[in-house]
Amino acid sequence: MGSPHERPEAGRVGCAGTIGGVADISPADISPTDTPPADDSPVSNAPVSDSPAPELPPSTRLVLVRHAVTEQTGPLLSGRTPGIDLSERGREQATAVGERLALLPVTAVYASPIERTTQTAIAIADHHGLPVLPLPGVIEADYGEWTGGTIAELAKTDLWKTVQRAPSRARFPGGESLVEMQSRMVVALEAVVAAHRGELIVVVSHADPIKAAIAHYTGVHLDLFQRIVVSPASVTVFELSSHLAVMVKCNDTGSLEELRAPEPKDTELTDTGPTDTGPTDTGPTGTEAAEPVAAEQLA
């Protein structure tokens, strides 16, 4: 190998004297014939395409509503037990949530196919002249042998600790696992969202399935879903598009004013300020928060 200070032979460019692989060549080393010819090709006058970019599929607003209370909500684990109707207080809650959703452009109302969810859904659907469509995939968790048990007694078991601390590892005796519950809940929701692109739809379900759906769409591991609270007759809203899931509301029992379709803009200019329509960002009213959280989340 030659000295690093020797110039490379003619016709070769070596690596010596380079910075970042670029040869250190002085202007004197470049002959006139080395100058690249000028590009005399005519400039293209072809018109630039002004066709609009393809439109993305419209997003869907998914409104998840937990059913209103029954006489068993709180002290007992009702599960899928048939024949449990809303209590008097529950009927009041269902009427109230129906009125809250009355002004929204709802196009379909789905419900878990048992009494308390169907009755809550009817109170919503009646405002829109819609039928309640049963959706088996959003039914309550199958608690198996735990169904009908008292929360006070169930809370003494080791399985209760697993349900609270590592729910992804919990399976109810004779029932389903919480992982299975989350999976079929999400599959059912994705199916109705796909069937209602660009619409606002309501799905009435139960605390644990809704909490599991919230965890899924917000990227929270199922083992943390017990940190989520879903009160009776509360509203949780997602904006779901092909590329994004955004949680708009969670466990909301206040105003839903901002979910209404926008009013047509008045073309006439005025000097008046915006009308005060009252608070729209209120959180839970506190009427449900005073009840035992653990009991409500499983009833």
Secondary structure, DSSP 8 states (H G I E B T S, - for coil): ---TTS---TT---STTEETTEE---GGG--GGGS------------------------EEEEEEE---BTTBTTB--TT-TT--B-HHHHHHHHHHHHHTTTS-EEEEEE-SSHHHHHHHHHHHGGGT--EEE-GGGS----GGGTT-BHHHHTTSHHHHHHHH-GGG-B-TTS-BHHHHHHHHHHHHHHHHHHTTT-EEEEEE-HHHHHHHHHHHHT--GGGGGG----TT-EEEEEE-SS-EEEEEEEE-S--GGGS-------S-----------S-----STTTTS-HHHHHH-
